[in-house]
């Protein structure tokens, strides 16, 4: 029987062990994210200064596809590889994942693909963290926690949201279950990784949700309705991306040809529309959504360009495009629901992500970190409703379903 002294000693040993390991993970992930964000800024600036470079996107896609075919087959699954290794540990994630995804994402942004950045940071964080498995001779259970800490560190450092990052690493693995045995390592990794990225000089975008109206029946009903729309948008995004990717793989056997064709489609669409509004991260448009009315179709434009880019094989992530889709969709809904632009843009920003990734708690906490505590009740309602209406699929197909989203089993 353990004594009271044993029960007190174990937490001290646990905390000491995971403070050391998680801090090392955070330093690696935060530094990698800083390097990535600086490279991403340079790539975006180069593309903006030379808009004609979009015509090289097909060639860039072919090169990225060939490099992954030649050197990256074992790591092509990216985020899903990390989630699979947490559920069913088999072998240490190859270190090559980190430089491959970093380079591929920077190239994708440089030449004009519509992709995000969180996938890259999460994959780098997980791959770098897993290299410590042999250093500390970790058992499978501890290796699971190590990978979760790497995911949290990558997410937190790329967005500047340490609390949301910590919860994301716990929540993203399965629908209906969180791993509380990893809560301390994930929290330490996320907080320290954010500090590490900041120490390197990283600056994150700032958004203002403006004045939030007091809670009332009409406002809550309007937000709940918006949450339904946000959830359906997140579900549609996940399903369309997976469906297009499956079609490309079924119809085009040679992998490098998929992003080449996708690049032709994206470049031609940019030329036909006469705007680069829907490529890259789209941060300026996201910021504008909090201040002025945007074209009602902006969310759909980003939706289509991102599905085409990711579905054809370009590397990056889904989350920042989901922020764009959500913010502009919220902006479009604001006049219909008689709510402020900034408030509904903020809710869409987090709620579409909550629905697509099946992470309502992390998304709610992100709203608190980015927009302040006043928006908390509205954000919680929008994110939970979006989560409920987004179905049981998501952007991460390795995510497991532990429990249904409602008490009644789905038909």
C-alpha positions as CSV (number, residue, x, y, z in Angstrom):
1,X,0.0,0.0,0.0
2,X,1.4,3.4,-0.9
3,X,2.0,5.7,2.1
4,X,1.0,9.3,2.3
5,X,4.7,10.2,1.8
6,X,4.7,8.2,-1.4
7,X,1.7,10.0,-2.7
8,X,3.3,13.3,-2.1
9,X,6.7,12.2,-3.5
10,X,5.3,11.0,-6.8
11,X,3.9,14.3,-8.0
12,X,7.2,16.0,-7.2
13,X,9.1,13.5,-9.3
14,X,6.4,13.7,-12.1
15,X,6.5,17.4,-12.2
16,X,10.4,17.5,-12.2
17,X,10.6,15.0,-14.9
18,X,8.0,16.6,-17.2
19,X,9.1,20.1,-16.5
20,X,12.5,19.2,-17.9
21,X,11.3,17.2,-20.9
22,X,8.4,19.5,-21.8
23,X,10.7,22.6,-21.6
24,X,13.2,20.9,-24.0
25,X,10.3,20.1,-26.4
26,X,9.1,23.7,-26.1
27,X,12.5,25.2,-26.8
28,X,12.8,23.1,-29.9
29,X,9.3,23.6,-31.1
30,X,9.2,27.4,-30.3
31,X,12.5,28.0,-32.1
32,X,11.4,25.9,-35.1
33,X,8.1,27.9,-35.3
34,X,10.0,31.2,-35.1
35,X,12.2,30.1,-38.0
36,X,9.2,29.0,-39.9
37,X,7.2,32.2,-39.3
38,X,10.2,34.4,-40.4
39,X,10.6,32.3,-43.6
40,X,6.8,32.5,-44.2
41,X,6.9,36.3,-43.9
42,X,9.7,36.5,-46.4
43,X,8.0,34.2,-48.8
44,X,4.7,36.2,-48.6
45,X,6.6,39.4,-49.1
46,X,8.3,38.0,-52.2
47,X,5.1,36.8,-53.7
48,X,3.3,40.1,-53.1
49,X,6.2,42.0,-54.7
50,X,6.2,39.7,-57.8
51,X,2.5,38.7,-58.4
52,X,3.5,37.0,-61.7
53,X,5.3,34.3,-59.7
54,X,1.9,32.6,-59.4
55,X,2.5,31.0,-62.8
56,X,5.3,29.0,-61.3
57,X,3.0,27.4,-58.8
58,X,2.4,24.3,-60.9
59,X,6.2,23.8,-61.1
60,X,6.6,24.4,-57.4
61,X,3.9,21.8,-56.8
62,X,5.6,19.3,-58.9
63,X,8.9,19.8,-57.1
64,X,7.3,19.5,-53.7
65,X,5.4,16.4,-54.8
66,X,8.6,14.8,-56.2
67,X,10.6,15.5,-53.0
68,X,7.9,13.9,-50.8
69,X,7.7,11.0,-53.2
70,X,11.5,10.5,-53.2
71,X,12.3,11.3,-49.5
72,X,9.0,11.7,-47.6
73,X,6.7,8.8,-48.1
74,X,7.1,7.7,-44.5
75,X,6.0,11.1,-43.2
76,X,3.5,12.2,-45.8
77,X,0.6,11.7,-43.5
78,X,1.8,14.7,-41.4
79,X,-0.6,15.5,-38.6
80,X,-2.4,12.2,-39.0
81,X,0.9,10.4,-38.5
82,X,1.4,12.1,-35.2
83,X,-2.1,11.3,-34.0
84,X,-1.8,7.6,-35.2
85,X,1.5,7.3,-33.3
86,X,-0.2,8.6,-30.1
87,X,-3.0,6.1,-30.4
88,X,-0.9,3.2,-31.5
89,X,2.9,3.8,-30.9
90,X,5.1,1.9,-33.4
91,X,8.2,3.8,-34.3
92,X,9.8,7.2,-33.7
93,X,8.6,9.8,-36.1
94,X,11.5,10.4,-38.6
95,X,13.3,13.7,-38.0
96,X,13.1,14.5,-41.8
97,X,9.4,15.4,-41.3
98,X,10.4,18.8,-39.8
99,X,12.6,20.1,-42.6
100,X,10.4,18.6,-45.3
101,X,7.2,20.2,-44.1
102,X,8.9,23.5,-43.3
103,X,10.4,23.7,-46.8
104,X,7.3,22.5,-48.6
105,X,5.0,25.0,-46.8
106,X,7.3,27.9,-47.4
107,X,7.4,27.0,-51.1
108,X,3.7,26.6,-51.2
109,X,3.2,30.1,-49.8
110,X,5.9,31.7,-51.9
111,X,4.3,30.6,-55.2
112,X,0.7,31.3,-54.2
113,X,-1.0,28.2,-52.8
114,X,-3.9,28.7,-50.3
115,X,-2.7,26.8,-47.3
116,X,-2.2,27.5,-43.6
117,X,0.6,27.2,-41.1
118,X,-0.5,25.3,-38.0
119,X,0.0,21.9,-39.7
120,X,3.6,22.7,-40.3
121,X,4.2,23.9,-36.7
122,X,2.4,21.0,-35.2
123,X,4.3,18.5,-37.3
124,X,7.7,20.1,-36.5
125,X,6.8,20.2,-32.8
126,X,5.8,16.5,-32.8
127,X,8.8,15.3,-34.9
128,X,11.3,17.3,-32.8
129,X,9.8,16.1,-29.6
130,X,9.8,12.5,-30.6
131,X,13.6,12.6,-31.1
132,X,13.8,12.8,-27.3
133,X,12.2,9.3,-27.0
134,X,15.6,7.6,-27.3
135,X,17.4,10.2,-25.3
136,X,15.3,9.6,-22.3
137,X,14.4,6.0,-23.1
138,X,10.7,6.7,-22.7
139,X,8.2,3.9,-22.5
140,X,5.2,3.9,-24.9
141,X,2.9,5.7,-22.5
142,X,5.4,8.5,-21.9
143,X,6.1,8.7,-25.6
144,X,2.4,9.4,-26.2
145,X,2.6,12.3,-23.7
146,X,5.8,13.5,-25.4
147,X,4.1,13.7,-28.8
148,X,1.1,15.4,-27.3
149,X,3.4,18.0,-25.7
150,X,5.0,18.5,-29.1
151,X,1.6,19.2,-30.7
152,X,0.7,21.6,-28.0
153,X,4.0,23.4,-28.3
154,X,3.8,23.8,-32.1
155,X,0.2,25.0,-32.0
156,X,0.8,27.5,-29.2
157,X,4.0,29.0,-30.7
158,X,2.6,29.5,-34.2
159,X,-0.5,31.4,-33.0
160,X,0.6,32.9,-29.7
161,X,-2.1,31.1,-27.8
162,X,-0.5,29.0,-25.1
163,X,-3.7,28.0,-23.2
164,X,-5.5,27.0,-26.4
165,X,-2.4,25.2,-27.5
166,X,-2.2,23.2,-24.3
167,X,-5.9,22.1,-24.7
168,X,-5.6,21.5,-28.4
169,X,-3.0,18.8,-27.8
170,X,-5.3,17.1,-25.3
171,X,-8.5,17.5,-27.3
172,X,-7.6,16.8,-30.9
173,X,-6.9,13.1,-30.6
174,X,-10.4,11.8,-30.2
175,X,-14.0,13.0,-30.3
176,X,-15.5,12.8,-26.8
177,X,-12.4,12.2,-24.8
178,X,-9.4,14.2,-23.4
179,X,-6.2,12.8,-22.0
180,X,-5.8,14.4,-18.6
181,X,-2.7,12.4,-17.8
182,X,-0.8,14.7,-20.2
183,X,-2.3,18.0,-19.0
184,X,0.8,19.2,-17.2
185,X,3.4,18.4,-19.9
186,X,1.1,19.9,-22.6
187,X,0.6,23.1,-20.5
188,X,4.3,23.5,-19.8
189,X,5.2,22.8,-23.4
190,X,2.7,25.3,-24.8
191,X,3.5,28.1,-22.4
192,X,7.3,27.8,-22.7
193,X,7.1,27.3,-26.5
194,X,5.2,30.6,-26.8
195,X,7.8,32.3,-24.7
196,X,10.6,30.8,-26.8
197,X,9.0,32.0,-30.1
198,X,8.5,35.5,-28.6
199,X,12.1,35.6,-27.4
200,X,13.2,35.1,-31.0
201,X,11.2,38.2,-31.9
202,X,8.0,36.6,-33.3
203,X,5.0,39.0,-33.4
204,X,1.5,37.6,-33.8
205,X,-1.5,39.3,-35.4
206,X,-3.8,41.2,-33.1
207,X,-7.6,41.3,-33.6
208,X,-10.2,43.3,-31.9
209,X,-13.7,42.0,-31.4
210,X,-14.9,45.5,-30.4
211,X,-17.6,46.1,-27.8
212,X,-19.6,43.0,-27.1
213,X,-23.3,43.5,-26.5
214,X,-24.8,42.3,-23.2
215,X,-26.3,38.8,-23.2
216,X,-29.9,38.6,-24.1
217,X,-32.3,36.1,-25.6
218,X,-32.2,37.5,-29.1
219,X,-28.5,37.8,-29.2
220,X,-28.0,34.3,-27.9
221,X,-30.5,32.9,-30.4
222,X,-28.6,34.7,-33.2
223,X,-25.3,33.4,-32.1
224,X,-26.7,29.9,-31.9
225,X,-28.0,30.2,-35.4
226,X,-24.6,31.5,-36.5
227,X,-23.0,28.5,-34.8
228,X,-25.1,26.1,-36.9
229,X,-23.9,27.8,-40.1
230,X,-20.3,27.8,-38.8
231,X,-20.5,24.1,-38.0
232,X,-21.9,23.2,-41.4
233,X,-19.1,25.3,-43.1
234,X,-16.5,23.4,-41.1
235,X,-18.0,20.0,-42.0
236,X,-18.3,21.0,-45.7
237,X,-14.6,22.1,-45.7
238,X,-13.4,18.8,-44.1
239,X,-15.5,16.6,-46.4
240,X,-14.6,18.5,-49.6
241,X,-10.9,18.5,-48.8
242,X,-10.9,14.7,-48.1
243,X,-13.1,14.0,-51.1
244,X,-10.9,16.0,-53.5
245,X,-7.7,14.4,-52.2
246,X,-9.2,10.9,-52.6
247,X,-10.2,11.8,-56.2
248,X,-6.7,13.0,-57.1
249,X,-5.1,9.9,-55.6
250,X,-7.6,7.6,-57.4
251,X,-7.2,9.3,-60.8
252,X,-3.6,10.4,-60.8
253,X,-1.2,7.6,-59.8
254,X,2.0,9.7,-60.1
255,X,2.0,11.9,-56.9
256,X,3.9,14.9,-58.2
257,X,1.4,15.5,-61.0
258,X,-1.4,16.1,-58.4
259,X,-0.1,19.5,-57.1
260,X,1.1,20.3,-60.6
261,X,-2.5,20.1,-61.8
262,X,-3.8,21.8,-58.7
263,X,-1.3,24.6,-59.2
264,X,-2.5,25.1,-62.8
265,X,-6.1,25.4,-61.5
266,X,-5.2,27.9,-58.7
267,X,-3.0,30.1,-60.9
268,X,-5.6,30.2,-63.7
269,X,-8.3,31.1,-61.2
270,X,-6.2,33.9,-59.8
271,X,-5.6,35.2,-63.3
272,X,-9.3,34.9,-64.2
273,X,-10.6,36.6,-61.1
274,X,-7.8,39.3,-61.2
275,X,-7.1,39.1,-57.5
276,X,-4.8,37.3,-55.1
277,X,-7.3,37.8,-52.3
278,X,-7.8,34.1,-51.8
279,X,-4.2,32.7,-51.8
280,X,-1.6,32.6,-49.0
281,X,-2.6,33.1,-45.4
282,X,-5.0,36.0,-46.1
283,X,-4.2,37.8,-42.8
284,X,-5.0,41.3,-44.2
285,X,-8.5,40.1,-45.2
286,X,-9.0,38.5,-41.8
287,X,-8.1,41.8,-40.1
288,X,-10.4,43.8,-42.4
289,X,-13.3,41.5,-41.5
290,X,-13.2,42.9,-38.0
291,X,-13.7,46.5,-39.1
292,X,-15.6,46.8,-42.4
293,X,-18.1,44.9,-44.5
294,X,-16.5,42.4,-46.8
295,X,-17.8,40.9,-50.1
296,X,-20.4,38.3,-49.1
297,X,-18.6,35.6,-51.2
298,X,-15.1,36.0,-49.6
299,X,-15.6,33.0,-47.4
300,X,-16.5,30.9,-50.4
301,X,-13.6,32.1,-52.4
302,X,-11.1,31.1,-49.7
303,X,-13.0,27.8,-49.2
304,X,-12.6,26.8,-52.9
305,X,-9.0,27.9,-53.2
306,X,-7.9,26.1,-50.0
307,X,-9.7,22.9,-50.9
308,X,-8.1,23.0,-54.3
309,X,-4.6,23.6,-52.8
310,X,-4.8,21.1,-50.0
311,X,-6.8,18.5,-51.9
312,X,-4.2,18.4,-54.7
313,X,-1.3,17.9,-52.4
314,X,0.2,21.3,-51.4
315,X,1.6,21.3,-47.8
316,X,0.7,23.7,-45.0
317,X,-2.3,23.5,-42.8
318,X,-6.0,24.1,-42.6
319,X,-6.5,26.2,-39.5
320,X,-5.5,29.7,-40.8
321,X,-7.7,29.3,-43.9
322,X,-10.5,28.2,-41.6
323,X,-9.9,31.4,-39.6
324,X,-10.3,33.3,-42.8
325,X,-13.4,31.4,-43.8
326,X,-15.0,31.9,-40.4
327,X,-14.2,35.6,-40.0
328,X,-15.5,36.5,-43.5
329,X,-18.6,34.2,-43.1
330,X,-19.3,35.9,-39.7
331,X,-18.8,39.3,-41.4
332,X,-21.4,38.3,-44.0
333,X,-23.9,37.1,-41.4
334,X,-23.6,40.1,-39.1
335,X,-26.1,42.4,-40.9
336,X,-28.6,39.5,-41.2
337,X,-28.4,38.7,-37.5
338,X,-28.2,42.4,-36.4
339,X,-24.9,41.8,-34.5
340,X,-21.6,43.8,-34.7
341,X,-19.2,42.9,-37.6
342,X,-16.3,42.5,-35.2
343,X,-18.1,40.3,-32.8
344,X,-19.5,37.9,-35.4
345,X,-16.2,37.8,-37.3
346,X,-14.5,36.8,-34.0
347,X,-17.0,34.1,-33.4
348,X,-16.7,32.7,-36.9
349,X,-12.9,32.9,-36.6
350,X,-13.0,30.3,-33.8
351,X,-16.2,28.4,-34.4
352,X,-15.6,27.2,-38.0
353,X,-12.3,25.8,-36.7
354,X,-14.1,24.2,-33.7
355,X,-16.4,22.4,-36.1
356,X,-13.8,21.4,-38.6
357,X,-11.3,20.1,-36.0
358,X,-13.8,18.9,-33.4
359,X,-12.1,21.0,-30.7
360,X,-14.7,23.2,-29.1
361,X,-12.9,23.7,-25.8
362,X,-9.6,24.7,-27.4
363,X,-11.4,27.0,-29.8
364,X,-13.3,28.7,-26.9
365,X,-10.1,29.3,-25.0
366,X,-8.5,30.7,-28.1
367,X,-11.3,33.2,-28.3
368,X,-10.6,34.3,-24.7
369,X,-6.9,34.7,-25.5
370,X,-7.3,36.6,-28.7
371,X,-10.4,38.7,-28.1
372,X,-10.7,39.0,-24.3
373,X,-13.0,37.5,-21.6
374,X,-16.1,39.6,-22.6
375,X,-16.7,37.4,-25.6
376,X,-16.4,34.2,-23.7
377,X,-20.1,33.2,-23.3
378,X,-20.9,33.9,-26.9
379,X,-17.7,32.1,-28.1
380,X,-18.6,29.0,-26.0
381,X,-22.1,28.9,-27.4
382,X,-20.9,29.4,-31.0
383,X,-18.1,26.8,-30.7
384,X,-20.2,24.1,-29.0
385,X,-23.1,24.5,-31.5
386,X,-20.7,24.4,-34.4
387,X,-19.1,21.3,-33.0
388,X,-22.5,19.6,-32.6
389,X,-23.5,20.4,-36.2
390,X,-20.3,19.5,-37.9
391,X,-20.8,15.8,-37.9
392,X,-18.3,13.2,-36.9
393,X,-15.8,13.8,-39.6
394,X,-13.1,16.4,-39.4
395,X,-9.9,17.8,-41.0
396,X,-7.8,15.1,-39.2
397,X,-9.0,11.7,-40.4
398,X,-6.8,9.9,-37.8
399,X,-8.9,11.5,-35.1
400,X,-10.9,8.8,-33.3
401,X,-14.5,8.8,-32.2
402,X,-14.7,7.8,-28.6
403,X,-18.2,9.0,-28.0
404,X,-21.0,10.5,-30.1
405,X,-21.6,14.2,-29.9
406,X,-25.2,13.8,-28.6
407,X,-26.9,11.5,-26.2
408,X,-28.8,9.9,-29.1
409,X,-26.7,7.8,-31.5
410,X,-26.6,9.3,-35.0
411,X,-28.7,7.5,-37.6
